[in-house]
Amino acid sequence: MSLLARLGRPDEKNNQVMIFASKSEEAPDDSYRQLKLHIHQKIVEEMSPDEHRILSAVQQNPVQVEAIINNYLQRIVDEDDYSVAMRDRPRLVSDIRDEMLGLGPLEALRKDDTITEIMVNGPKQIFVERMGHLQLSGVQFHDDAHLYNIIERILSPLGRRIDESSPLVDARLDDGSRVNIIIPPLSLVGPVVTIRKFAKKPFSVDNLIGFGTLNERMADFLRACVKARINILVSGGTGSGKTTTLNVLSSFIPENERIVTIEDAAELRLQQSHVITLESRPANIEGEGQITIRDLVRNALRMRPDRIIVGEVRSGEALDMLQAMNTGHDGSLTTAHANSPRDVLSRIETMVMMSGLELPVRAIREQICSAIDLVIQQSRIKDGSRKITHITEVQHMEGNTITMQDIFRYEQTGIDENGKAVGKFVATGMQPSFLDKFAINGIDMPEGFYMNTQGSDW
């Protein structure tokens, strides 16, 4: 991608660089907007070879970049008699830098650590999720053309494209954030961009305990399950925190094991030293070259993995994942979309049917029952918090039905005056049937661990 394209293409109709919106929560006035436009245009048209080199460097020096913008700002203010308050200069320089080298109005949102999701619904409506709650941000794009310019800036370094013949794409930003883009004619509100951000430092189990996602006893149990090589499926709805929980579970895997992770867009950030990260690939413009999750799961079996972690199963790869769990790859982890532990088994059953093999329903259920040991159900509560609502063992077949039992669960009792959920985590008193795996791996849980012996709020 050329530097001119990265800085913002001039509009062919009026030979002007596209106007861009401020990242400020307040709408910029016309003079501020025009000054930004003017400086931006001057830099694109008049930059020297040395400035070109600095701005096109892979890792720009922020001090040098800001110095270039400041020099142009000062010259234009002096020559054209613009009036700029000193307090506005840092904001002006920052806005121009973001527009030239970042994601324009989205750059400030991307840098805000309190924001976990950015949702662009056309050029004029940008929502964010902050602390579990959706709110309308104060930033906008100027028009569709401006938004398309930023979309191109996101996709070009990745070698991806989007147009009317291929109007949707999943991708990953350089900071690991996941981005989904869909444009007309599929979207009727203009280009829609959804960016799922991830914490710069991966959350630990202590973070999840602090957030109230689970309690210490549940964390101890899950740590023991991972170390005992229990096959675990994390279930939940969109935005419920499945990937975060999967990442925390993976942190319990011993350092000396070989781990293969498989994802559509790499999001997991494992801290172990022996990790192989695989990412699927969509078809090219000619419709060729696609590598699916299923292809990668099959290939992973030839890579001598100690653990296989599939970011999410959605289709026929569920069969390959079950077969991997049933053929010596104990301790595998994956996620799926579902609203309850029972629902997720039904979904896995449906996914296996999508594999193209005509297997009897009972055979599929037997595969599920023997492969998956534990289901962790995660939900997003109405107050925006995420909770592990069930830790459920998959037991055995009774007739044509898979039997399950809850080991731990979350029971919500109401909402307080601040709108926060009121509830408690409880142990059901049921012991899992895979305690023999705990014993084999030298894991001994305290007496009474599975009983709710510490009061209702333990």
N, C-alpha and C positions, 0 to 999 in steps of 0.2 A: 504494500500500500504506500503510495507516495506521501511525502510530508505535507504537500498542499491539501491532499485529501484528509489527512489526519487533523490539520489545522482548521478545516472547514472550507468546503468548496464554494466559490462564488456562484451566485444565482445567475444562470445563463440569460434570463429574461432582462434583468436590470443591471447585471454586472456588479452586484453587491454581495458581500458576504452575508450569509443568513444571520438575522438578528437572533440573539440568544437571551434566555431568561436569567434573571439573577437567582443565586442560591439563597438569597436572603428570604426570611419569612415574610417580608413586606414586598409588595409589588414595586419594581423600580419605576421611577418617573421617566418621562421621555428623554430628558437631557442625559440622565445616567445611562439609559439604554443606547442612545445615539453615540455617546462617548465610547462606550465599550465596543460598539460596532466599528467606529472609526479607528480605534487603536488596533483592533483585531485585523481589520482590512489592511492597515498600513504595515503591520508586521508581516502578513502573508505576501504583500506586494514588494516590500522593500528590504527584506532581511538580507544580510550579507552572507557570504559563504561560511564565515565563522559562526554566525548565529544559526544558520541552517544546520551546521554540524552539531551544535549544542542541542537544538530542539529535536533533531532526529536521532540522537543517541538513545540506545536501548534503556540505559539508566540515566535519566536526565539529572543534572545537578540542580536541585531546587533553587539554590542561591543564585546561580548563573541565569536560570530561566527567569526568575523574578527580576533580576537586574536588567535583562533585556526588555521586559515589559515596562519596568519603571523608566528606562531611558526613553522609550517611545512615548510613554505617558507624559513625561516632563516636556519633551519636545513639542508634542501636539498641544499641550496646554499653553505653552509659551507662544507657539505660532498662530494658533487659531482662537486664542482668547477664551478658552474654556475656563470655567470656574469650578474647582474641585476642592472641597473641604479636606483638610489633612486627615480627618477621622474616616473619610470615605476611601482613601487611597489603598489601604490594605485589602479592603473588601473588593475594590475594583481590580486590583492586581490578581487577587485570588480567583475572582470570577473569570477573568480572561485566561488565566492559566488552566483552570478546569475546562474551559470551553476548547482551548487549543490542544491540550494534552490528555485530559481526562474524559469523563462522561458528561460534561456539561452540567446541567442542573442536578443530575443524579450524583455527581461526585461528592458533594457534601453529605448527602444521605448515605452514600456508601462508606464514608469515613466515620459516621456516627455509630459508635459502639452500642448505643442503646436501641438501635433499630435492627430488627432481625429479618424483615422482609420489606421489599420495595415493590409496589404494584402500580405500573403506569397504565392507565386506562385512556389511551389517546393523549394528545399533547397537553390538554388543559387540566387533567385530573390525575394527580399522583398521590396515592395512599401509601402509608407506611404502617408496619406493625411495630409498636413500641411497648415493651413490658406486657406482651400478650394482648394488647388492645389495638384495633385499627383506628387510624386517624388520618384526616386529610392533611397533607403537607402544604406548606405555603409556596412551593415551587411549581413552575410550569415550563413547558417548551413554548416557543413562539408559534409553531404550526407543525403540521405533519412532516414537512420537508426537514425541519430541524430535528425532529425525532428520528426520522429515517437516517439522517446523517450520523447520529449517535449509534443507532443500530448497526450501521455499516462499520463504525469504529469498533464495536464490540466483536463483530463476526470476522472481519477481514484478517486479523492476526491468527485466527483459528482455522483459516482456510474454509470457512463455511459461507453459505450464501442463502439469501431469502428473497423471494420474488413471488409473483402471482402463480407461477407454476409450482413453486415449492414454498407455500406460505406459512410454514411453522418450523421451528428449530429448537432443539435443546442444546445448550452449550455450557461452558465453564469459564469463568473469568480468571485472570491471572492470580487473584487472591484466593481461589478455590470456591468462590461463590457460584451457585448454580443459577443459570438464566434460561428462561423460556420466553420465546418470542413468537407471536402469531399476528398476522397482518391481514388486511382485506384481500380477497373477498370473504375469508372465513370469519374475520372480526368485523362487526358492523359499527364499532365505535372508533375505528382507526387502529393504528399499531398498538399492540398491547405487550408490555414487557414486564415479566415477573422475575425479580432477583431474590433468591433465597441466600441470605448471608450466613456466614459461620463465624463463630468466635475465633479470634486470632490464636488464642490458646485453647485447645480442646478441653471441654468440660470433664471434670473428674467425677467419680462417684460421690465425693464429698460435696461437690457443687450440686448434684442432683438431690442429695439429702437436704442441703440448705434451701433448695427451691421448693422442697416439699413434694418432690416427685415420688419418693419412696422413703422408707425409714432405714435405720441402721441394720435392723435384723433382716429385712428383705435384702439389703445390699450384701450382708454376710452370706446369705443363702445363695444369691446369684453368683457371687465370687466362688463359692464352693462348687456350684454347678459347672461353671466354666472350667475350673481346674480339674474337675472329675470327668470332663469331656462329655457333658450332657449336650445333646443336640437341641438347640433353642431357636424358636421362631418368635420374632417380635411382631405383634399385630397392632394396627391402629389406623385411624383416619389420617387424611392429609393434614400436615402441620401439627400432628400430635407429639412429635419428638422421637419418632422411631429411629431415625438415623443417629441422633444424639445418644440414645440408649444403646444402640448397637455399637457405637464407638466406645462407650464406657465399658460394655461387656468385653469388647476385644482387648481392653487394657488389662484384663485379668489373665490373658493367655501368657504362659511362661515364655521367657525371653529366648529359650533354646529351641523353639519350635518354628518350622517353616510355614508361613501363612500366605495364602493366595487370596486376594480380594478381587471381586468381580462386580463392576457397576456400569450403569449407563453413562453417568457423569461422575467421575471420581470425587467423592465427598469424604470418605473415611480417612482419618489421619491417625494411623497406628504409630505407636512410639517404639515398637520392637525393631530390632536391627534386621531381621530376616523376613522382609515383607515384599511380595511381588504384587504389584497393582496392575490389574487388567481393566481395560475400558472398551466397551462395545463401540462399533463404528457404523454410522448410517450409510446408506447407499450414496454413490456419487451422482452427478448430474445425469449420467446415462442409466441410472438405476442399478448399477453394479457395485460390487465391492463391499456389500453389507456384511458385517460380522456381528452376530447377535449374542445376547447373554447366554443363550443355549449353546452356541458354538464355543464360547469361552469356558463354560462349565465342563463341557466334554474335554476340552483341551487341558483344563486344570488337573483332571484326573491323571494325566500323563506327566505331570510336573513334580511328582512325589511330594504332595502337600501333607503337612500334619493337620492343618485346618483349612477349610474353605469357607470364606465369608462372601455371600452374595448380597449386595446392597438391597435388592428387592426382586422378588419373583412375581412376574405378571402373566406368564403364559406357559408354553410347553416346557420351558426350562425347569419348571417345578418337578417334572418327572426325573430329569437328570439329577437334580438336587437330592431328591428322595433316594435315588439309587446310590448316589455318593455317600449319603448318610448311612445307608444299609450295607455298604461294602468296605467298611474299615476306616471311613473318614469321620470318626466320632468327634464330637466337639465342634461341629459346624454350626454356623450362625447365619440367619437370613431374616428378612422382613417381608411383610405382605400387608395389603390394605384390607381391613375388615373391622367390624364394629364390636365383635366379641370373640372369645376363644372358640366357641362352637362355630361361629360364622367363618372364621379363618380356615378351619378344616374343610368346610364345604367349598370355600373358594379354591383351596389347594386341589381338591377333588376335581373341580371344574377346569382348573389349569392343566391338570394331567390329561384330561380328555382333549384338550387343545393340542396335545403333542402329536396327534395323528395316529397313535396306536389305539386300536380298539380293544381296550382292556375291560373286563367285567368290573362293575362297581365295587363288588366285594374285594376283588384283588387290589383295586386302587386304595380302598380303605385300609386293607392290611398293610400295604406299603406305607401309608401315612402313619399308621399306628406303630409300626416297628421302627420308623425312621425318626419321628419327632417325639422328643421326651417332654418338652416343656414349652408352653405358650405364655409369653409376657404380653398382656393387653395394656396398651397405653392410650389414654384419652386426653383430649383438651377440654377442660371444664369450662363452664360458662363464664367464669371470672377471668379466663385467659390462661390459667395455670395448667400445667401438664401433670397428670398423675398416672402412675402404674396402678390400674384398677383391679387387675387380676394377675396372679402368678398361678398358672393352672397346669397340672400334670396331665399328659395324655397317657391313659392307662392301657387298656386292652379292648379286644372286640367282644361284645356280647350280642350274639346273633349277627345282624348286619349293622350294628351301631357301635361307634367308638365311644367308650366310656372315658369321662374326664372327672377330675376333682380339683377344687381350688385348694391351694396351700396357703396363700395370702390373698387378701383383697382390700380394696378401699371402699368404705361405706360413708356416703355423704348424707348428712342429716339436715342440712339447710344452708341458708345464706345469711351472713351477718349484716350489720347496718352499713358496712362499707362495701357491700357487694361481693365479699370474699366467701368462697365455699367453706362450709364448716363440715368436718368429717373426721374419720379416723381410719388408720390402717389396722387390720385385725388378722391374727393367725386363726385358721379354721380348726386347728387341732389335728388335722390329717397329715400323716407322714407320707412322703413320696415313696414309691415302690423301688426307686433306683438307689436306695441307700447303700446297696452292695457296691455300687461304683464309687461312692464316697469312701467306703472302707478300703477298697482296692487301691485308691489313690492317697490313702493315709489321712483322710479328712474325717474328723470326729466332731460332730455338732454337740453342744452342751445338752444335758438332760432338760427336758421341758421346752426345748427350743421352738417346737412347733405348736406349743400351747399359748394361749393369750393370757399369760400369767402376770403381766405387769400393768394391768389396768386397761381401761378402754382407750387410752391415748398413747400406749406404748409405741 
